[in-house]
Each structure stands twice: as C-alpha cells, then as structure tokens.
Amino acid sequence: MRQSVLQSGRKTAITFVLILALSASAPAFGAPTNAEIEAKQAEAEAAQAARDTMAAELEVRIEEYNAITEALEQTRAQIKETQADLELASLELEESQLRLAERANNIYRDGGTGMLEVLLGTDSFEDFVSRIDLLSRINRSDAQIVANVKEAKAQVEALERSLETREAEQISLRQDAEQRAKTIEADVEKQEQYIASLSAEVKELIAEEEERQAKLAAERAAALAKSTASNSGSSGRAATDPDSLGVGRSDVVAIAMQYLGVPYVWGGSSPSGFDCSGLSVYVYNQVGVSLPRTSYSQYKVGQHIDADRLDLLAPGDLVFFGTDGDPSRVHHVGIYVGSGNFIHAPQTGDVVKISSLTERIASRGDYVGASRF
C-alpha cells in the first residue's frame, strides 16, 4: 500500500496533467465553440478543480501515513533497545543472586559451622558484637543489590510493555491512515475517469462544431463564388490548377506568429504597428518575397485559390475579404495558419491576432479567395 500511496502522490505532483487533455483537444490556433461546448468545458473545469482538491487531501493523508510509520519505526527501535537492556538486567540479576547465594553458602557451609567459627573465634564481647554487625551489614548490602537489580529489571519490563502497547496503537493508526488514503486514492482515480470522459465529450462536440462550421463556410463560399462568376462586372481571378499549386509557406506563419499582440496602426508596416496589408508585406519580405502594398493589389498576384476551395488552403496563403463578398472590393487580408484559422491585423484599437476563417465566412460571408506565393 505504501508504494501505491506514494505512486499516487507522484501522480498528483503531475497535478493538473489531465486538464491539459481538454486544451489538447482543440486545434493549434483555437477551436470553435458554442453554448453546449462551453457548458461541457465548464463542467470539466469544475471536475478538475474537485479532483485537485481530492489530490491535495490525498497528499495530507500520505504525509499522515508517513508520520505514523516513522513514529512506529522509532517505537520498534526503542523496543529493541529495551529488550537489550532487559537482557542485561536479567544477566545482572542472575549474577547478583548467584553472588548472594555463594556468600550465604560460604557463611553457612557445613550446616552453619562456618558462622559459629566466626563468632566463637572472637576475643571479646565487643569483638563478637562487631562481627555480628559486619555479617548483618554484608547480608543487607547483598540483599539490597539484588533488590535494586530486581527493581531495575521491573522498570525495564514495564517500559517494554508500554512500548508494545504504543506499537499496537500506532499499527492501528497506520492502518486507519492507510485505509483513508486508499479511499481518497480510489476517489481520485474515479474523478480522473470522469474528467477523461468529459474530455472525450468536449473533443467530440468541438469536432462536430468544426464540421458544421466548415460545411457552412464551404456552402457560403461556394454561393459567393457562383454569384461572383455570374456577375459580368466581377474583377475576380481565374483559379490556378490545383496540381500546379506550390506547397505553401509555413515559414511565413512562423514569422507572423512572432508579432501576435502588436497594435494595429493605420498605414503601419513594421513591428511597432501593422495594418492588415502592412503585416503581410513585412512578413513576406522576411522570406524574400516582395508584395504590393494594398490588400487589393495583393489579391491580384500569386497563385489564386477560389473561395469555395477551402480544402486547398495551406499555411502561409494570403486570404482576402471583400465587401459583400465582392472581389472587386477587397479591403482586408490575413495569413492562413492552418486548422481553419488566420492571423491578421484586424482594425483600429485591436492587435495582431488569430481568428477563425470558417467562423468569419459563416457569419460575414466576405471571403473572396486566397493567393499562394
């Protein structure tokens, strides 16, 4: 159990690992959301908080178990020391009793003649009294030594019994602490399973929402492309054959990501501030590609990808937006980063950030296509 409890403690030191599964379920640059997803994520967060509380309580119980175990080990060490003392006391008592018996045997050998010889060999009554007193003192001294040793032995025996009682109490306490830790450990494992199930539900809901938004975006983009093609005044571009498209510019994405949070500045084209086309000009210039300054001019160059071919988009493509979905009125550009998202400098008061392309198509319908360089 101790190993299991300690393993659980280490598992806790990874506090918070399961909640990462929730964020890992989202695309790299953000995920679509709705009320159901947000409610399920809130439920998952609450479940994680409850799990963390349980884990903290488990740590307390583990430390309690460890403290009792330490005290029990100390008690057992004291018992060993006491048993060693008791063995010494027993030997000392045995030796003292042997000395007393030997002395008594010497004094009273031959039926007591030795005592008589000692007493009858006196020269005077004073000498007789003195010898009687000496013998009495010797006997009392030997008897006191034996009594002292017996008392010391009794004290050691009492201490041993006390320590054994303490040992039994500590074993019981440790069993209680172990059981409490096991119960909490089981609760933590159950909670982790619950969190994992919520994580799976969140992933499933996000995938469904992504699919729904992508479908809506594709339908909207296809409708806009059809409308644009039928408009004789359209300034739309002919699409590049998919087989002729380059591989995209993921290096551009890596550069653009460095400027997340840079403020929007009208006419800005440097890291101190960007507008939409200024950001794309600056980033592409870092990889040796010179772009026109405005979003409309940028739309006119590069390999064109129609608005209804979202499946062809690759990281680094420039994505364009026109008023009411009209290619002749392109007014905004961003850099596609993958997973249905793009990075751009949106508007005054905002900063360079990542937004959802599929959400924008579904909600605003102003996407007019992309260019690859």
C-alpha positions, 0 to 999 in steps of 0.5 A: 500500500505504501508504494501505491500511496506514494505512486499516487502522490507522484501522480498528483505532483503531475497535478493538473496533467489531465486538464491539459487533455481538454486544451489538447483537444482543440486545434493549434490556433483555437477551436470553435465553440458554442453554448453546449461546448462551453457548458461541457468545458465548464463542467470539466473545469469544475471536475478538475478543480474537485479532483485537485482538491481530492489530490491535495487531501490525498497528499495530507493523508500520505504525509499522515501515513508517513508520520505514523510509520516513522513514529512506529519505526522509532517505537520498534527501535526503542523496543529493541533497545529495551529488550537489550537492556532487559537482557542485561538486567536479567544477566545482572540479576542472575549474577547478583543472586548467584553472588548472594547465594555463594556468600550465604553458602560460604557463611553457612557451609557445613550446616552453619559451622562456618558462622559459629567459627566466626563468632566463637573465634572472637576475643571479646564481647565487643569483638563478637558484637562487631562481627555480628554487625559486619555479617548483618551489614554484608547480608543487607548490602547483598540483599539490597543489590539484588533488590535494586537489580530486581527493581531495575529489571521491573522498570525495564519490563514495564517500559517494554510493555508500554512500548508494545502497547504504543506499537499496537496503537500506532499499527492501528493508526497506520492502518486507519491512515492507510485505509483513508488514503486508499479511499481518497486514492480510489476517489481520485482515480474515479474523478480522473475517469470522469474528467477523461470522459468529459474530455472525450465529450468536449473533443467530440462536440468541438469536432462536430462544431468544426464540421458544421462550421466548415460545411457552412463556410464551404456552402457560403463560399461556394454561393459567393463564388457562383454569384461572383462568376455570374456577375459580368462586372466581377474583377475576380481571378481565374483559379490556378490548377490545383496540381500546379499549386506550390506547397505553401509557406509555413515559414511565413506563419512562423514569422507572423506568429512572432508579432501576435499582440502588436497594435494595429496602426493605420498605414503601419508596416513594421513591428511597432504597428501593422495594418492588415496589408502592412503585416503581410508585406513585412512578413513576406519580405522576411522570406524574400518575397516582395508584395504590393502594398494594398490588400487589393493589389495583393489579391491580384498576384500569386497563385489564386485559390477560389473561395469555395476551395477551402480544402486547398488552403495551406499555411502561409496563403494570403486570404482576402475579404471583400465587401459583400463578398465582392472581389472587386472590393477587397479591403482586408487580408490575413495569413492562413495558419492552418486548422481553419484559422488566420492571423491578421491585423484586424482594425483600429484599437485591436492587435495582431491576432488569430481568428477563425476563417470558417467562423468569419465566412459563416457569419460575414460571408466576405471571403473572396479567395486566397493567393499562394506565393 
